[in-house]
Every structure is written in C-alpha cells, then in structure tokens.
Amino acid sequence: MAEKGIEKVLAEVLKSGGDILAEVCPSCRVPLVKVRGEVYCPSCGRRVLLVKTDYEAVAQRRRLILEELEDVLLAQLDKATKMLREELDEEQLRSIIYILDALKRAEDVKRSVVGIEQE
C-alpha cells in the first residue's frame, strides 16, 4: 500500500477510536493498529498477536490451531448433516458421531490449554 494510503488508513483508525501501536508488522514493517481489541496491520490486513515471551507465543499458536480445528470440524459436521437430510444413511450417522467426538476432544484440549495458560 502506498504511503499516502497508509496515512489515510491510520487517520481513519484514530477517528474510529482505535490506537496506533509502537510495534510494527513482521511482514511489511508498517505500524500496527488496535481497533476493538484486535491488533492488525493496516497495510496487509494481517491479524497480529502480541506476546511477551516464547511461552505466550506457543500458547497463542496452540489456541489458534485448536480454533481452526474446531472450524474445520464444524464445517464437516454441517456437510454431513446436509447429506443426512437428503438420505438417512448409517455411514453418515457414523460420520456425524465421529465428528462430534472429535469436536468434544478438541474442546477438552482447548479447555485444558486455557487452564494451563492461566496458572
């Protein structure tokens, strides 16, 4: 993004009550902004998580991976449910049970990770 474009975006961030941070984007070296609790780069749009330690970085990465896994499993559950509406199939029922079990396990792992992070 051109420098003039960045300045305009940064001005809009300030007008909307957001903050310009001292930290810069690891990709394009543009100052990061914080709007409604979300930190992102106004140039490339990349969402950025700020951490102070390597431990926090690993914990945040783990949390993001688990959230992505939940999203994938929910999409698969939606797909299986739609197929089940079309035709009652024992294999589809097994698939749904498998996905629900995987979702529960992912939630359990996520809950335990959050508990470890809070200690």
C-alpha positions as CSV (number, residue, x, y, z in Angstrom):
1,M,0.0,0.0,0.0
2,A,1.3,3.5,-0.9
3,E,2.5,5.7,2.0
4,K,-0.4,8.1,1.4
5,G,-2.9,5.2,1.6
6,I,-1.4,4.1,4.9
7,E,-1.6,7.6,6.4
8,K,-5.3,7.8,5.4
9,V,-6.0,4.4,7.0
10,L,-4.1,5.3,10.2
11,A,-6.1,8.6,10.3
12,E,-9.4,6.6,10.0
13,V,-8.2,4.2,12.8
14,L,-7.7,7.2,15.1
15,K,-11.1,8.8,14.1
16,S,-12.8,5.5,15.0
17,G,-11.3,5.4,18.4
18,G,-8.5,2.9,17.6
19,D,-4.9,3.1,18.6
20,I,-1.7,3.2,16.5
21,L,0.9,0.9,18.3
22,A,4.6,1.2,18.6
23,E,5.0,-2.3,17.3
24,V,5.3,-2.9,13.5
25,C,4.0,-5.7,11.2
26,P,6.5,-8.5,11.0
27,S,5.8,-8.8,7.2
28,C,5.7,-5.2,5.9
29,R,7.1,-3.1,8.8
30,V,4.1,-0.8,8.9
31,P,2.9,0.3,12.4
32,L,0.2,-2.0,13.8
33,V,-3.2,-0.7,14.9
34,K,-5.6,-1.8,17.6
35,V,-9.3,-1.5,17.0
36,R,-11.9,-3.0,19.4
37,G,-9.3,-5.2,20.9
38,E,-8.0,-6.6,17.6
39,V,-4.4,-5.9,16.5
40,Y,-3.7,-5.9,12.8
41,C,-1.6,-4.4,10.1
42,P,-3.4,-1.6,8.1
43,S,-1.3,-2.3,5.1
44,C,-1.6,-6.1,4.6
45,G,-4.6,-6.7,6.8
46,R,-2.7,-9.4,8.7
47,R,-4.0,-10.1,12.3
48,V,-1.2,-10.0,14.8
49,L,-1.0,-11.4,18.3
50,L,1.4,-9.5,20.6
51,V,3.2,-11.7,23.1
52,K,6.0,-11.0,25.6
53,T,7.5,-14.5,26.0
54,D,8.2,-17.6,23.9
55,Y,5.8,-19.4,26.2
56,E,3.0,-17.0,25.4
57,A,3.8,-17.4,21.7
58,V,3.5,-21.2,21.9
59,A,0.3,-20.9,23.9
60,Q,-1.3,-18.5,21.4
61,R,-0.3,-20.6,18.5
62,R,-1.8,-23.7,20.2
63,R,-5.0,-21.8,20.8
64,L,-5.3,-20.6,17.2
65,I,-4.6,-24.1,15.8
66,L,-7.3,-25.6,18.1
67,E,-9.8,-22.9,17.0
68,E,-9.0,-23.6,13.3
69,L,-9.5,-27.3,14.0
70,E,-12.9,-26.6,15.5
71,D,-13.9,-24.6,12.4
72,V,-12.9,-27.4,10.1
73,L,-14.8,-30.0,12.2
74,L,-17.9,-27.8,12.3
75,A,-17.8,-27.4,8.5
76,Q,-17.5,-31.1,8.1
77,L,-20.4,-31.6,10.6
78,D,-22.5,-29.2,8.6
79,K,-21.7,-31.0,5.4
80,A,-22.6,-34.4,6.9
81,T,-25.8,-33.1,8.3
82,K,-26.9,-31.8,5.0
83,M,-26.2,-35.1,3.3
84,L,-28.1,-36.9,6.1
85,R,-31.2,-34.7,5.4
86,E,-31.1,-36.0,1.8
87,E,-30.9,-39.6,2.7
88,L,-30.8,-41.4,6.1
89,D,-27.5,-43.3,5.8
90,E,-25.9,-45.3,8.5
91,E,-22.4,-44.3,7.3
92,Q,-23.4,-40.6,7.6
93,L,-24.6,-41.2,11.1
94,R,-21.3,-42.8,12.0
95,S,-19.5,-39.8,10.4
96,I,-21.5,-37.4,12.4
97,I,-20.8,-39.3,15.7
98,Y,-17.1,-39.3,14.8
99,I,-17.1,-35.6,14.1
100,L,-19.0,-34.8,17.3
101,D,-16.5,-36.9,19.3
102,A,-13.6,-35.1,17.6
103,L,-15.2,-31.7,18.4
104,K,-15.6,-32.7,22.1
105,R,-12.0,-33.8,22.3
106,A,-10.8,-30.6,20.7
107,E,-12.8,-28.6,23.2
108,D,-11.4,-30.6,26.0
109,V,-7.9,-30.0,24.8
110,K,-8.6,-26.3,24.3
111,R,-10.1,-26.1,27.8
112,S,-7.0,-27.8,29.3
113,V,-4.7,-25.5,27.4
114,V,-6.5,-22.4,28.6
115,G,-6.3,-23.7,32.2
116,I,-2.5,-24.2,31.8
117,E,-2.1,-20.7,30.4
118,Q,-4.0,-19.2,33.4
119,E,-1.8,-20.9,36.0
